[in-house]
Amino acid sequence: MEIRIGIVNTGRELNFETSASADEVRATVTAALEQGASHLDFADVKGNSYLVPTANLAFIELGTEESRRVGFVA
């Protein structure tokens, strides 16, 4: 699933794909915001880790869980 994160006062967005489901990501983000956590921790499909400060979150967009098609579709 693709995740796109906007950070306040930053012109670029953080984009990556994760193996977690949309429900898992949504639950993690909701719990962190409700508990007042200082950051969120995400991991992508390649094993990279991302720490995002919750105070600077502008938005989090959760993409579809479908894999992309390769090739031409008639």
OpenMM code with the backbone's topology and positions (N, CA, C; nanometers):
from openmm import Vec3, app, unit

residues = "MET GLU ILE ARG ILE GLY ILE VAL ASN THR GLY ARG GLU LEU ASN PHE GLU THR SER ALA SER ALA ASP GLU VAL ARG ALA THR VAL THR ALA ALA LEU GLU GLN GLY ALA SER HIS LEU ASP PHE ALA ASP VAL LYS GLY ASN SER TYR LEU VAL PRO THR ALA ASN LEU ALA PHE ILE GLU LEU GLY THR GLU GLU SER ARG ARG VAL GLY PHE VAL ALA".split()
positions = [
    Vec3(0.0834, -0.1153, 0.0000),
    Vec3(0.0000, 0.0000, 0.0000),
    Vec3(0.0897, 0.1239, 0.0000),
    Vec3(0.0497, 0.2240, -0.0755),
    Vec3(0.1270, 0.3478, -0.0843),
    Vec3(0.0806, 0.4462, 0.0224),
    Vec3(0.1771, 0.5104, 0.0868),
    Vec3(0.1493, 0.6134, 0.1869),
    Vec3(0.2145, 0.7426, 0.1407),
    Vec3(0.1400, 0.8520, 0.1514),
    Vec3(0.1917, 0.9848, 0.1184),
    Vec3(0.1713, 1.0727, 0.2414),
    Vec3(0.2801, 1.1324, 0.2914),
    Vec3(0.2748, 1.2130, 0.4130),
    Vec3(0.3191, 1.3547, 0.3807),
    Vec3(0.2337, 1.4513, 0.4173),
    Vec3(0.2675, 1.5919, 0.4027),
    Vec3(0.3174, 1.6457, 0.5359),
    Vec3(0.4229, 1.7263, 0.5297),
    Vec3(0.4820, 1.7831, 0.6499),
    Vec3(0.4729, 1.9350, 0.6399),
    Vec3(0.4318, 1.9981, 0.7493),
    Vec3(0.4124, 2.1429, 0.7538),
    Vec3(0.5418, 2.2159, 0.7171),
    Vec3(0.5288, 2.3232, 0.6404),
    Vec3(0.6399, 2.4101, 0.5988),
    Vec3(0.7457, 2.3378, 0.5158),
    Vec3(0.7039, 2.2336, 0.4467),
    Vec3(0.7935, 2.1588, 0.3584),
    Vec3(0.7266, 2.1458, 0.2229),
    Vec3(0.7978, 2.1773, 0.1177),
    Vec3(0.7411, 2.1721, -0.0165),
    Vec3(0.7274, 2.0317, -0.0719),
    Vec3(0.7995, 1.9377, -0.0161),
    Vec3(0.7950, 1.8004, -0.0664),
    Vec3(0.7152, 1.7115, 0.0273),
    Vec3(0.6710, 1.5997, -0.0273),
    Vec3(0.5976, 1.5004, 0.0511),
    Vec3(0.6814, 1.3752, 0.0623),
    Vec3(0.6549, 1.2980, 0.1649),
    Vec3(0.7219, 1.1703, 0.1850),
    Vec3(0.6331, 1.0617, 0.1263),
    Vec3(0.6827, 0.9892, 0.0255),
    Vec3(0.6079, 0.8818, -0.0407),
    Vec3(0.6837, 0.7508, -0.0253),
    Vec3(0.6117, 0.6455, 0.0112),
    Vec3(0.6723, 0.5128, 0.0173),
    Vec3(0.5629, 0.4078, 0.0185),
    Vec3(0.6016, 0.2840, -0.0094),
    Vec3(0.5081, 0.1716, -0.0078),
    Vec3(0.5388, 0.0843, 0.1126),
    Vec3(0.4322, 0.0381, 0.1776),
    Vec3(0.4478, -0.0461, 0.2958),
    Vec3(0.3663, -0.1742, 0.2791),
    Vec3(0.4053, -0.2754, 0.3521),
    Vec3(0.3322, -0.4020, 0.3464),
    Vec3(0.2168, -0.4044, 0.4458),
    Vec3(0.2071, -0.3028, 0.5321),
    Vec3(0.0981, -0.2955, 0.6297),
    Vec3(-0.0327, -0.2599, 0.5586),
    Vec3(-0.1435, -0.3040, 0.6161),
    Vec3(-0.2741, -0.2729, 0.5578),
    Vec3(-0.3154, -0.1306, 0.5959),
    Vec3(-0.4147, -0.0795, 0.5260),
    Vec3(-0.4649, 0.0553, 0.5540),
    Vec3(-0.5187, 0.0644, 0.6958),
    Vec3(-0.5847, -0.0410, 0.7432),
    Vec3(-0.6393, -0.0415, 0.8785),
    Vec3(-0.5284, -0.0368, 0.9839),
    Vec3(-0.4187, -0.1084, 0.9592),
    Vec3(-0.3065, -0.1070, 1.0531),
    Vec3(-0.2425, 0.0308, 1.0607),
    Vec3(-0.2216, 0.0929, 0.9456),
    Vec3(-0.1612, 0.2263, 0.9420),
    Vec3(-0.2539, 0.3275, 1.0091),
    Vec3(-0.3823, 0.3197, 0.9774),
    Vec3(-0.4803, 0.4111, 1.0365),
    Vec3(-0.4831, 0.3964, 1.1891),
    Vec3(-0.4800, 0.2735, 1.2390),
    Vec3(-0.4806, 0.2491, 1.3835),
    Vec3(-0.3533, 0.3026, 1.4496),
    Vec3(-0.2394, 0.2848, 1.3853),
    Vec3(-0.1125, 0.3340, 1.4384),
    Vec3(-0.1118, 0.4860, 1.4482),
    Vec3(-0.1569, 0.5524, 1.3422),
    Vec3(-0.1599, 0.6988, 1.3401),
    Vec3(-0.2589, 0.7522, 1.4435),
    Vec3(-0.3770, 0.6937, 1.4486),
    Vec3(-0.4792, 0.7378, 1.5440),
    Vec3(-0.4311, 0.7217, 1.6878),
    Vec3(-0.3723, 0.6072, 1.7194),
    Vec3(-0.3227, 0.5828, 1.8554),
    Vec3(-0.2123, 0.6815, 1.8922),
    Vec3(-0.1212, 0.7086, 1.8001),
    Vec3(-0.0115, 0.8020, 1.8283),
    Vec3(-0.0639, 0.9428, 1.8527),
    Vec3(-0.1615, 0.9867, 1.7738),
    Vec3(-0.2162, 1.1209, 1.7918),
    Vec3(-0.2970, 1.1323, 1.9204),
    Vec3(-0.3730, 1.0286, 1.9543),
    Vec3(-0.4528, 1.0314, 2.0773),
    Vec3(-0.3662, 1.0269, 2.2028),
    Vec3(-0.2540, 0.9558, 2.1961),
    Vec3(-0.1653, 0.9428, 2.3120),
    Vec3(-0.0644, 1.0564, 2.3215),
    Vec3(-0.0609, 1.1425, 2.2214),
    Vec3(0.0328, 1.2547, 2.2216),
    Vec3(0.1763, 1.2126, 2.1973),
    Vec3(0.1962, 1.1090, 2.1182),
    Vec3(0.3320, 1.0624, 2.0868),
    Vec3(0.4073, 1.1706, 2.0093),
    Vec3(0.5380, 1.1747, 2.0256),
    Vec3(0.6180, 1.2780, 1.9593),
    Vec3(0.6476, 1.2463, 1.8135),
    Vec3(0.6404, 1.1176, 1.7762),
    Vec3(0.6697, 1.0799, 1.6379),
    Vec3(0.5960, 0.9517, 1.5989),
    Vec3(0.5899, 0.9286, 1.4691),
    Vec3(0.5353, 0.8049, 1.4123),
    Vec3(0.6496, 0.7288, 1.3482),
    Vec3(0.6446, 0.5987, 1.3539),
    Vec3(0.7479, 0.5138, 1.2958),
    Vec3(0.6844, 0.4271, 1.1873),
    Vec3(0.7352, 0.4394, 1.0648),
    Vec3(0.6870, 0.3598, 0.9520),
    Vec3(0.8031, 0.2824, 0.8922),
    Vec3(0.7722, 0.1695, 0.8280),
    Vec3(0.8727, 0.0913, 0.7559),
    Vec3(0.8179, 0.0622, 0.6171),
    Vec3(0.9046, 0.0727, 0.5152),
    Vec3(0.8595, 0.0448, 0.3795),
    Vec3(0.8903, -0.0993, 0.3407),
    Vec3(0.8523, -0.1357, 0.2187),
    Vec3(0.8698, -0.2737, 0.1731),
    Vec3(1.0166, -0.3108, 0.1529),
    Vec3(1.1051, -0.2129, 0.1412),
    Vec3(1.2475, -0.2388, 0.1220),
    Vec3(1.3231, -0.2481, 0.2535),
    Vec3(1.2538, -0.2237, 0.3654),
    Vec3(1.3179, -0.2316, 0.4959),
    Vec3(1.3645, -0.0985, 0.5512),
    Vec3(1.3429, 0.0112, 0.4783),
    Vec3(1.3796, 0.1435, 0.5289),
    Vec3(1.2818, 0.1858, 0.6371),
    Vec3(1.3300, 0.2633, 0.7326),
    Vec3(1.2466, 0.3096, 0.8428),
    Vec3(1.2336, 0.4615, 0.8357),
    Vec3(1.1135, 0.5132, 0.8662),
    Vec3(1.0856, 0.6562, 0.8610),
    Vec3(1.0282, 0.7005, 0.9949),
    Vec3(1.0868, 0.8038, 1.0539),
    Vec3(1.0349, 0.8646, 1.1759),
    Vec3(0.9795, 1.0012, 1.1373),
    Vec3(0.8514, 1.0223, 1.1655),
    Vec3(0.7847, 1.1463, 1.1273),
    Vec3(0.7332, 1.2133, 1.2540),
    Vec3(0.7717, 1.3407, 1.2789),
    Vec3(0.7212, 1.4096, 1.3981),
    Vec3(0.5722, 1.4394, 1.3850),
    Vec3(0.4944, 1.4054, 1.4873),
    Vec3(0.3493, 1.4251, 1.4809),
    Vec3(0.3118, 1.5729, 1.4867),
    Vec3(0.3940, 1.6548, 1.5463),
    Vec3(0.3633, 1.7976, 1.5584),
    Vec3(0.3651, 1.8674, 1.4228),
    Vec3(0.4353, 1.8115, 1.3247),
    Vec3(0.4493, 1.8750, 1.1940),
    Vec3(0.3698, 1.8068, 1.0835),
    Vec3(0.2771, 1.7178, 1.1193),
    Vec3(0.1978, 1.6490, 1.0177),
    Vec3(0.0975, 1.7442, 0.9542),
    Vec3(0.0956, 1.7481, 0.8221),
    Vec3(-0.0069, 1.8242, 0.7504),
    Vec3(-0.1187, 1.7298, 0.7089),
    Vec3(-0.0815, 1.6120, 0.6540),
    Vec3(-0.1790, 1.5107, 0.6152),
    Vec3(-0.1100, 1.3771, 0.5970),
    Vec3(-0.1901, 1.2708, 0.5995),
    Vec3(-0.1434, 1.1369, 0.5654),
    Vec3(-0.2457, 1.0789, 0.4694),
    Vec3(-0.2007, 1.0451, 0.3494),
    Vec3(-0.2889, 0.9869, 0.2482),
    Vec3(-0.2557, 0.8398, 0.2330),
    Vec3(-0.3575, 0.7565, 0.2501),
    Vec3(-0.3406, 0.6123, 0.2361),
    Vec3(-0.3896, 0.5718, 0.0982),
    Vec3(-0.3037, 0.5093, 0.0197),
    Vec3(-0.3407, 0.4655, -0.1143),
    Vec3(-0.4127, 0.3327, -0.1114),
    Vec3(-0.4378, 0.2806, -0.2276),
    Vec3(-0.5064, 0.1526, -0.2383),
    Vec3(-0.4102, 0.0395, -0.2050),
    Vec3(-0.4667, -0.0733, -0.1679),
    Vec3(-0.3854, -0.1892, -0.1332),
    Vec3(-0.3627, -0.2804, -0.2529),
    Vec3(-0.4139, -0.2432, -0.3688),
    Vec3(-0.3956, -0.3230, -0.4899),
    Vec3(-0.2543, -0.3008, -0.5431),
    Vec3(-0.1964, -0.4062, -0.5993),
    Vec3(-0.0674, -0.3905, -0.6627),
    Vec3(-0.0873, -0.3302, -0.8012),
    Vec3(0.0136, -0.2605, -0.8470),
    Vec3(0.0049, -0.1962, -0.9775),
    Vec3(0.0186, -0.2988, -1.0884),
    Vec3(-0.0544, -0.2761, -1.1956),
    Vec3(-0.0441, -0.3661, -1.3102),
    Vec3(0.0769, -0.3273, -1.3936),
    Vec3(0.1394, -0.4270, -1.4500),
    Vec3(0.2555, -0.4034, -1.5341),
    Vec3(0.2178, -0.4450, -1.6757),
    Vec3(0.2518, -0.3625, -1.7711),
    Vec3(0.2218, -0.3947, -1.9113),
    Vec3(0.1001, -0.3207, -1.9610),
    Vec3(0.0549, -0.3618, -2.0767),
    Vec3(-0.0595, -0.2974, -2.1394),
    Vec3(-0.1857, -0.3796, -2.1162),
    Vec3(-0.2933, -0.3105, -2.0869),
    Vec3(-0.4217, -0.3755, -2.0658),
    Vec3(-0.5116, -0.3388, -2.1823),
    Vec3(-0.5679, -0.4377, -2.2489),
    Vec3(-0.6525, -0.4100, -2.3654),
    Vec3(-0.7981, -0.4031, -2.3256),
] * unit.nanometer
topology = app.Topology()
chain = topology.addChain("A")
for resn in residues:
    res = topology.addResidue(resn, chain)
    for name in ("N", "CA", "C"):
        topology.addAtom(name, app.Element.getBySymbol(name[0]), res)
